[in-house]
Amino acid sequence: MDMNKSCSPEIGQENFADRLNNLIDEKKNPSIIGLDPAIENLPSCIIEKYKLSDKPDTSCCSMEKIFHAAAEAVFEFNKNIIDATCDIVPAVKLQIAYYEELGAEGIAAFKETASYAKSKGLIVIGDVKRNDIGNTCKAYSNAYIGRTDIFGIKTPLFDLDAVTVNSYLGYEGVAPFIDDCAKYAKGIFILVKTSNPGSEDFQGLTTEKGKNYFVMGQLVAEWGKELTGKSKYSSVGAVVGATYPEEAAILRQNMKEAIFLVPGYGAQGGTADDVAECFNPDGLGALINSSRGIIFAYKKYKDEKNYSKYAREESLIMKDSISKALIKKGIYRW
């Protein structure tokens, strides 16, 4: 980071890590919900409400109407999930792929969902995994957490609280995001050890400095030092998968100030005991995400009409499971 740049956010803005940790403490819950509304998995009561016909016309105008209807279905689904769980979780994570596949209408649903979640007092994380260098990287950051200069007026677009960032291009690919974190009190989570099995192909390779994921973890810790808040955590965090608890424990020992965004819990096989390795002894430092296991919990109960009810129940079960795993580990924060 350019040491000559100010790392203090604009007046009245609270450090992202502090804001997140305060919400976690308020709700006594470090678990969050991933809003990944794959259209084929939405409950039939939503699909039937918005589906235009069984055999839609595939002309250009008709397809625009279909995408619009699909985006409306996604937003209604998301809204009901948020309403059912906003008093339980501190944050939601939106995987942009499920919105991008619906085109411009899907992006509108992404923005509308983010705005609605923020109106409910939730922190919104965009799982966008953006990365590039120079002005291209800056444009990505402007769109998601910063400001776009339009005719001399700096305007927020998505105005998310945080995003995920791919660090393959090195510091140049994250610097604009870090600058905007400092300026606008936002956060980023840099990919370090992801939850997919194929992550070992590169992240698990051994170098003279250690495993690639370990080297990346050290870089993330260094990049985030200047953005540490009152809670002693940095707004520059790391994505660390629940499916690699041993690696998570190693990273935790060497990244004391980083908040881990932890995917892979539940449907991908990660357990509460696994994710307990991602926490610091103070009970903070990790944000555990579950997507399919929460939002599509209705499938387990075979009751589509009450999908939001089951999302709430599974959120409470997840919260309780993580709490018990932390107590088992000797961590008593709440």
BAMIFI-202322 format. One record per atom (N, C-alpha, C): x, y, z. Coordinates in steps of 0.001 Angstrom, whole numbers, plus 500000, padded with zeros to 6 digits. Layout:
BEGIN
XYZ ...
% end
This chain:
BEGIN
500850498792500000 500000500000500000 500871501239500000 500406502259499310 501117503538499292 501049504142500687 502199504219501342 502243504677502733 501867506144502865 501854506875501731 501498508291501794 499995508515501773 499249507467501456 497796507601501409 497202507422502802 496174508152503064 495497508041504354 494751506730504444 494834506064505592 494110504821505801 492919505037506719 492532506263506901 491365506562507724 490139506714506836 489047506014507168 487838506141506354 487234507527506476 486291507812505593 485629509101505633 484966509332506980 484801510579507349 484273510944508663 482948510228508940 482840509672510142 481596509025510554 481489507563510175 482487507051509443 482438505655509031 483268504785509966 482702503643510319 483355502710511221 484126501677510433 485310501335510899 486116500285510287 485259499044510015 485400498457508828 484566497324508437 484669496165509423 485879495815509821 486061494686510732 485376494953512070 485454496179512552 484784496531513807 483269496409513665 482759496906512566 481313496847512332 480831495395512256 481589494572511559 481234493162511435 481299492461512792 482360492673513522 482501492020514824 481439492483515818 481054493747515733 479983494235516607 478662493530516316 478380493310515038 477154492606514676 477194491134515083 478362490527514934 478533489137515368 478263489026516859 478817489949517628 478583489933519075 477118490223519414 476524491145518698 475128491500518953 474200490299518755 474477489515517728 473620488368517416 474179487047517948 475361487156518594 476007485976519172 476112484857518137 476518485258516945 476486484306515842 477503484696514760 478499483841514487 479463484119513428 479095483444512101 477879482901511997 477483482224510762 476653483148509877 476797482967508565 476081483805507608 475427482925506550 474567483555505738 473831482821504719 474277483250503324 474542482260502492 474879482534501105 473628482528500248 473326483665499661 472148483767498791 472564483411497371 472530482108497091 472915481555495791 471674480963495132 470772481795494642 469447481341494210 469431480726492809 470067479561492665 470034478863491375 468575478676490964 468225479165489805 466830479227489403 466159477855489390 466942476807489068 466366475459488995 466052474870490363 466567475499491411 466331474992492761 465310475795493549 464770476837492942 463756477618493652 462498476768493853 461808476956494956 460588476178495214 459530476413494147 458745475398493866 457756475483492779 456726476587493009 456451476912494277 455481477977494549 455973479323494035 457296479507493984 457872480719493413 457896480611491893 458335479473491389 458431479282489943 457075479454489268 456058478822489822 454728478882489213 454156480294489226 454545481065490225 454044482429490316 454582483311489191 455820483056488789 456465483936487820 456642483332486431 456497482020486302 456680481384485001 455620481865484021 456039482264482836 455105482838481871 454279481777481156 454913480652480801 454189479550480164 455083478326480141 454500477169479854 455281475931479802 456171475875478562 455742476501477490 456515476522476248 456676477968475786 457627478670476370 457766480094476054 458265480340474637 457848481458474093 458347481930472809 459808482332472996 460667481875472091 462096482175472251 462533483394471438 461590484205471011 461960485437470324 462640486378471305 463339487362470770 464111488284471607 463257488948472677 462124489496472273 461269490213473227 460737489285474299 460350488076473892 459815487120474860 460888486671475839 462121486469475350 463202486056476238 463526487149477246 463416488397476855 463629489494477808 462596489425478932 461371489103478572 460313488981479578 460583487802480509 461112486714479937 461410485527480746 462515485835481758 463574486498481300 464657486852482216 464166487819483291 463313488728482915 462750489662483890 461935488911484945 461121487966484490 460304487177485417 461185486345486343 462239485762485787 463149484945486598 463830485796487666 464240487002487277 464885487895488239 463920488308489343 462674488530488993 461670488859490010 461476487694490971 461485486466490427 461350485279491277 462521485174492246 463723485434491742 464925485389492576 464841486417493694 464432487638493353 464370488661494395 463326488325495452 462152487831495047 461140487480496046 461645486380496966 462298485389496376 462879484298497169 463897484854498165 464832485650497682 465857486236498552 465235487071499671 464264487887499304 463628488781500266 463001487976501406 462326486879501072 461679486070502103 462694485350502983 463812484927502390 464879484315503186 465474485345504145 465721486542503645 466269487618504482 465311487949505623 464034488095505304 463047488421506337 463008487362507432 463196486110507049 463094485009508008 464332484845508876 465461485432508455 466719485155509155 467497486387509595 467033487577509266 467835488780509526 468074489051511002 467258488481511872 467492488657513305 468470487633513858 468865486669513027 469751485586513460 471178485807512992 471338486151511716 472682486246511132 473136487698511010 474453487918511032 474972489282510890 475181489715509444 475213488731508527 475563489071507149 475001488053506172 474948488468504918 474645487555503822 475738487687502773 475929486612502027 476918486595500942 476196486290499639 476362487145498649 475708486966497359 476720486491496331 476535485269495826 477391484741494766 476873485271493429 477647486144492820 477148486881491659 476874486004490442 477460484826490375 477252483957489211 475779483637488993 475024483453490070 473615483088489953 472749484258489491 473326485446489526 472628486630489056 473085486971487631 474366486788487382 474894487057486050 474247486159484992 473916484927485362 473339484023484367 471942484462483926 471377485430484625 470086485985484228 470250487329483515 471485487658483151 471737488865482386 471516490145483171 471164491185482441 470988492498483067 469916492475484143 468854491708483918 467779491612484914 468295490943486188 469172489966486018 469752489303487179 470652490224487982 471422491043487289 472278492023487969 471421493017488742 470278493380488169 469358494278488882 468845493605490150 468564492290490069 468109491548491248 469212491464492293 470454491337491839 471614491330492735 471671492646493518 471564493743492792 471625495070493423 470439495288494364 469269494854493935 468070495030494752 468145494182496022 468664492958495883 468829492088497047 469811492697498037 470933493201497518 471939493820498387 471348495004499147 470607495835498447 470003497007499087 468994496595500151 468213495575499840 467202495134500804 467869494551502054 468903493742501859 469604493155503005 470209494245503882 470784495276503268 471356496379504043 470269497135504806 469083497244504200 467983497931504885 467531497173506121 467851495881506169 467512495039507315 468655494981508333 469655495805508111 470754495887509059 471829494838508873 471816494127507747 472801493086507487 474003493628506732 475158493052506979 476338493317506166 476227492463504911 476561493057503771 476433492358502493 477810492145501875 478111490866501628 479376490485501005 479083490004499591 479740490601498629 479594490161497247 480671489141496923 480246487910496634 481209486876496249 481444487019494745 482340487930494387 482545488283492978 483906487844492447 484848487564493344 486185487064492993 486820487857491852 486781489170491936 487332490014490884 488851490162491034 489487490417489886 490936490602489892 491397491105488532 492293492032488525 492961492516487322 494003493509487796 494551494271486883 495546495267487277 495177496639486716 495792497659487273 495638499009486762 494216499536486817 493846500257485771 492541500899485723 491396499892485696 491651498699485136 490610497671485097 490255497221486505 491286496985487311 491059496588488695 490358497701489464 490773498918489214 490152500054489889 488675500160489523 488350499885488262 486952499935487833 486117498890488554 486668497693488741 485965496657489508 485693497143490930 486720497690491546 486576498165492921 485584499314493009 485653500228492043 484692501337492006 483259500819492019 483015499811491193 481653499305491021 481113498663492284 481946497894492977 481425497079494075 481542497713495458 482652498363495747 482803498924497101 483212500399497107 483556500932495947 484031502313495902 483038503268495279 483542504164494472 482724505167493817 483156505281492353 482180505464491476 482462505689490063 482345507184489775 483348507714489108 483347509130488769 482563509322487473 481338509814487583 480482510043486427 480292511546486253 480914512087485235 480817513525484941 481207514374486152 482249513901486859 482746514659487994 482036514407489303 481042513530489281 480323513192490513 480659511765490909 481234511588492082 481586510250492551 480360509559493135 479953508490492475 478680507843492780 478867506363493087 478269505848494170 478337504412494436 477373503655493518 477748502443493131 476850501619492319 476244500528493194 476945499422493376 476415498351494222 476567498682495702 477636499407496039 477867499867497421 477800498718498420 478456497602498092 478499496464498998 479409496775500177 479272495979501224 480138496166502389 481497495513502194 481519494441501426 482771493716501204 482637492845499958 483782492449499412 483802491545498260 484937490539498417 484823489444497662 485932488504497573 486814488909496402 488128488687496561 489101489119495569 490089487981495288 490358487756494016 491358486771493595 492710487472493533 493717486879494127 495008487563494268 496082487039493327 495701486309492271 496686485658491415 497655486640490761 497217487865490518 498080488854489869 498949489622490866 498893489231492131 499729489889493125 499135491185493645 499985491987494262 499502493188494945 498790494164494014 499248494253492766 498600495169491819 497118494828491632 496783493558491806 495405493117491618 494522493308492833 495097493747493946 494291493980495146 494407495407495661 495436496133495219 495690497477495756 494497498420495629 493808498499494473 492656499409494398 491553499043495388 491350497749495624 490352497315496596 490763497731498011 492039497558498338 492522497941499669 492391499446499875 492706500217498838 492558501675498939 491111502060499214 490168501397498529 488752501716498746 488264501225500101 488847500137500584 488523499693501950 488888500778502947 490053501372502740 490515502424503641 489650503670503534 489307504045502311 488591505294502092 487119505213502465 486496504064502208 485044503962502383 484621502982503471 485568502556504299 485272501640505411 484638500338504924 485228499772503878 484751498515503314 485715497393503677 485375496173503211 486223495028503489 486432494173502255 487503493396502258 487722492399501210 488175491096501845 487883490009501144 488331488683501553 489093488090500376 490393487922500552 491280487471499484 491384485952499503 491279485326498337 491360483873498253 492720483386498741 492696482515499741 493932481963500292 493924480440500194 492941479779500829 492815478311500727 491350477992500534 490962477773499310 489553477600498997 489079476184499296 487746476009499341 487166474762499837 487117473633498822 487290473931497535 487164472891496510 488368471958496487 488163470669496164 489275469712496124 490387470127495166 490022470738494038 491015471148493057 491924472268493511 491624472862494655 492477473943495156 493896473462495428 494033472168495690 495352471609495966 496267471667494748 495685471724493545 496500471728492332 497519472856492337 497131473994492880 498044475129492936 498295475594494363 497229475764495131 497381476296496481 498199475377497377 498184474083497066 498904473128497901 500321472837497464 500771473478496388 502140473256495929 503147473813496931 504271473108497058 505314473528497995 506350474396497297 506666475518497901 507722476399497405 508803476472498476 509859477195498191 510939477329499183 510480478120500404 509359478838500270 508810479593501394 507671478845502091 507363477655501610 506247476891502173 505173476677501124 504041476128501536 502929475910500620 502444477241500047 501959477194498829 501471478424498212 500412479132499046 499486478351499630 498439478986500430 499031479681501651 500094479125502206 500730479730503373 501408481043502990 502082481042501847 502730482263501358 501690483349501110 500571482960500483 499515483934500232 498953484471501544 498794483597502527 498302484026503829 499207485074504461 500506484883504330 501451485854504874 501323487210504170 501122487159502859 500957488407502104 499685489133502530 498601488383502673 497333488989503082 497474489647504452 498141488970505365 498349489528506708 499140490835506635 500135490867505776 500955492068505623 500150493193504979 499382492869503936 498588493886503232 497523494512504124 497074493757505121 495980494241505945 496362494969507215 497647495059507497 498086495629508776 497578497048509010 497558497867507974 497182499272508152 495677499483508305 494909498434508109 493456498562508198 492886497834509407 493686497713510445 493238497084511676 492433498077512508 491270497611512988 490392498486513748 490532498333515250 489588498905515977 489605498851517437 489471497427517956 488809496572517180 488623495178517591 489883494346517372 490930494998516839 492219494362516557 492153493393515377 491131493580514540 491014492798513317 491089493731512119 491579493174511008 491766493955509802 490569493839508863 490367494868508069 489328494844507040 489762494059505808 491006493623505796 491510492748504733 491540491326505291 490576490529504857 490447489164505367 490847488134504329 490561486876504639 490974485765503785 489836484767503609 489748484189502420 488830483074502187 489577481796502507 489063481050503485 489698479802503941 488611478749504063 488701477686503272 487640476700503206 487499475826504432 486243475515504775 485945474656505920 486425473232505713 486642472852504464 487020471475504145 488511471200504332 489258472213504775 490690472043505043 491025472541506442 490534471849507489 490724472334508856 492185472389509311 493011471454508858 494419471462509274 495130472688508699 494855472976507445 495451474146506819 494923475429507461 493630475415507804 493028476579508463 493710476858509800 494014475794510541 494670475957511844 496062476568511680 496761476153510642 498092476712510377 497984478196510028 497052478510509159 496854479908508766 496426480762509953 495561480207510800 495070480971511951 496224481372512866 497181480497513032 498320480796513896 499177481928513354 499131482113512034 499996483098511403 499253484318510870 497951484340511080 497137485461510578 496180485911511678 496725486369512758 495932486694513945 494898487792513703 495222488742512820 494351489908512648 493367489762511489 493466488686510734 492604488524509561 491309487796509927 490205488285509384 488931487576509508 488846486585508363 488554485334508687 488409484307507664 486948484219507225 486723484327505934 485425484017505356 485502482547504970 484632481734505582 484785480279505495 483627479638504730 483840479310503450 482841478545502702 483062477057502929 482124476244502448 482306474798502520 481629474113503682 480929474886504515 480216474289505647 478929473638505142 478607472472505678 477318471849505350 477341471056504073 476735471579503022 476562470833501777 477882470366501168 478967471117501387 480265470728500835 481051469813501765 480523469555502944 481164468585503831 481839469133505061 482005470442505155 482630471020506338 481732470937507554 482295470614508710 481528470468509946 481817471610510910 481031471646511977 481241472676512999 482616472520513651 483039471289513882 484369471061514457 485463471531513507 485242471337512210 486215471794511218 486375473309511265 485265474022511256 485341475491511184 485822476103512483 485735475351513582 486229475867514866 487716476196514787 488428475533513870 489861475791513704 490136477182513136 489112477810512588 489296479112511942 489204480281512915 488812480019514159 488614481082515137 489870481332515967 489997482550516425 491017482889517413 490509482527518808 491377482483519793 490944482163521163 489898483135521720 489800484347521151 488802485301521639 487402485026521080 487271484002520234 485972483651519675 485605484417518424 486513485273517961 486277486024516732 487250485556515646 487182486217514499 488138485916513440 487617485041512324 486366484589512428 485836483727511367 484372484039511101 484005483916509850 482642484127509379 482288482888508559 481382482072509081 481095480765508484 479871480853507573 480070480492506318 478989480605505333 478351479259505012 477036479266504937 476297478124504399 475303478661503388 475256478056502229 474365478521501164 473237477529500933 473496476486500163 472454475507499825 471800474889501054 472616474618502066 472092473962503256 471065474777504001 471084476086503790 470116476984504434 468975477322503485 469305477909502333 468238478454501496 467391477383500820 467959476193500646 467180475106500045 466899473999501055 466856474365502329 466579473387503390 465211472753503228 464303473451502557 462948472913502379 462955471552501701 463992471267500901 464062469976500197 464169468814501183 464859469061502277 465011468015503294 463687467685503945 462843468679504057 461557468502504730 460400468272503746 460738468374502447 459727468157501400 458489469050501605 458770470312501876 457689471272502128 458080472603501496 457794472754500203 458246473922499462 457596475225499909 456348475163500286 455628476390500627 456209477088501847 456836476317502728 457402476884503957 458929476979503887 459438477287502694 460894477310502504 461597478296503426 460996479446503673 461659480436504527 461675479989505988 460647479270506396 460583478732507759 461731477760507987 461973476880507022 463045475896507184 464421476527507064 464533477607506283 465790478340506233 466109478914507613 465090479419508280 465284479961509627 465704478857510601 465014477726510534 465327476621511441 466753476121511245 467167475993509982 468529475525509716 469567476557510140 469226477830510043 470136478883510505 470361478780512013 469303478505512736 469418478345514193 470206477105514561 469994476026513797 470745474788514035 472231475024513795 472545475727512718 473944476030512401 474581476888513492 473873477898513918 474367478763514987 474678477949516241 473769477082516617 473941476265517816 475103475291517662 475236474690516480 476308473718516239 477681474368516349 477811475566515785 479095476263515843 479407476689517276 478383477151517983 478577477553519378 479083476378520212 478488475207520025 478904474018520769 480324473597520403 480670473724519123 482019473358518687 483057474295519296 482718475575519425 483646476526520035 483812476255521531 482719475944522197 482789475600523625 483656474356523818 483469473394522935 484268472160522977 485749472483522834 486049473529522107 487425473948521889 487927474871522995 487044475150523974 487425476001525093 487237477472524841 486398477828523866 486132479226523536 484735479586524035 484653480528524967 483374480920525583 483150482413525387 482764482821524206 482560484259523978 481143484684524308 480157483848523961 478771484259524143 478073483418525185 
% end
